[in-house]
Amino acid sequence: MTARDTLLDEIESNRRYDRMFDAVAIAKATFSRAVSPSERSAGWTDDLVREVVAWIARCEDALSRSRHPPDSIVGSWGRWLTDVPGEAFDRGSKDKRADRLLDMDIAIHVVHEIEVLYADVAALMDALGKDLPLTEAANGWTDEIAGAIVESLSKLRQLLASGRDLRIRDSERWRDTLTGDWPQWQNGSGWDWKRGDRGPRFWVDRPGSLWQQFGRIDRLFNAVASM
């Protein structure tokens, strides 16, 4: 087991993992049958099906060793198929094989992105738990701010570890706790946070790697909560 797997095992098994394994199994079953004449006329060939079957097998093998999908299987087969000639791969074609492959891609992607977010949160909490470099202090970081950010990240980490389904309101509420608690914080333009308008966010456009990491977490949380 890798250090990454040990960290990600903190996330409770949940319906996202179930949906991922189900999608892989459904895709495998779909591509196990022979190509029909109508599917051939729509663009499917034996060679293409063999490529997809091999890809599904690689995904299945990786996930049999760890429920945490590695970067190597987070592909975009569903989008790649749109470049293959044939009616089956036209957008909105409702082709069964293409749809099952896209479902598998999406299910793996959702799990992977939430795990990336979890790892990013853990890494920034670790960085902020140490003495702040002088370069970051010059970017506006203080021990008080770092402590408050760590507290907010800890709540986000607990939410992600719980494994429950996420909604966009989770991201909005988390942002509210950040900006609503510190109305005195201002950026270079001199704005003040006013509860209710959902913005602006004090961390946007601030220099330094720590603020960049925090901004990435904010954007990724908003993205996964919208999935």
BELCOR-V614415 format. One line per field, one symbol per residue. burial: b if it has 16 or more other C-alpha atoms within 10 Angstrom, else e. A space follows every 10 residues. Layout:
burial = ???
//
This chain:
burial = eeeeeeebee beeeebbebb bebbebbbeb beeeeeeebe ebebeeeebe ebbebbeebb ebbeeebbbe eebbbebbee beeeeebbbb eeeeeebbbb bbbbbbbbbb bbbbbebbbb bbebbeebee eeeeeeeeee beeeebeebb ebbeebbebb bebeebeeeb beebbbebbb eeeeeeeeee ebbeeeeeee bbbeeeeeeb beebbebbeb bbebbee
//
